Amino acid sequence: MSHVHRDDLGSKMGMWLFIFTELLLFGGLFITYAVYRSMHTQAFHLASEELDVTIGTINTVILLISSATVAMAITAIQKKNKKLSLAFIGTTILLAFIFLVNKYFEWGAKFEHGLFPGSDYLAELGYGDILFFGLYFFMTGLHAFHIIVGMVFLGFIFFRIKNDRITFDNFQLLENGGLYWHLVDLIWIFLFPLFYLVA
């Protein structure tokens, strides 16, 4: 009987390398933001006041809780509690969906007020505002894309656990999913103060 070769260390290293490249990507964007902010301090400050800090705060809390639930899913599978692990992953996906719904309404409000790249109203406000909202939509949009990818990834993991393909002694894929989700959370922890709380 042949055994399937498992390389848990290689799998984890691969995920860490992927996370490193993602941090380089967003790190470059954060530097770009910092440079433009230093050039247009007043415009960035006034533009940030157009953002909804309450929704941003709620979404921050949602992602922090979702990081906890995905970590608890890993602990549950290690303790051979398949049902609890599935419940925590399902909760993580639900929280991610709520985050996206909040973001949808927040973006919708900006479009209603003409605060989006290419709008005539934004063009009248000036170059600093154009830069701020261009970066805002691009960076939060890229983050939202990572949320969607994470939901699909966790959904795949959910069914692998359900079908006993991920178990207490073979949960590296779930650990990788948790690492990815913590990355998504970490990126938002930087995005939130940069855009919503900028002084």
Secondary structure, 3 states (H helix, E strand, C coil): CCCCCCCHHHHHHHHHHHHHHHHHHHHHHHHHHHHHHHHCHHHHHHHHCCCCHHHHHHHHHHHHHHHHHHHHHHHHHHCCCHHHHHHHHHHHHHHHHHHHHHHHHHHHHHHHCCCCCCCHHHHHHCHHHHHHHHHHHHHHHHHHHHHHHHHHHHHHHHHHHHCCCCECCECHHHHHHHHHHHHHHHHHHHHHHHHHCCC
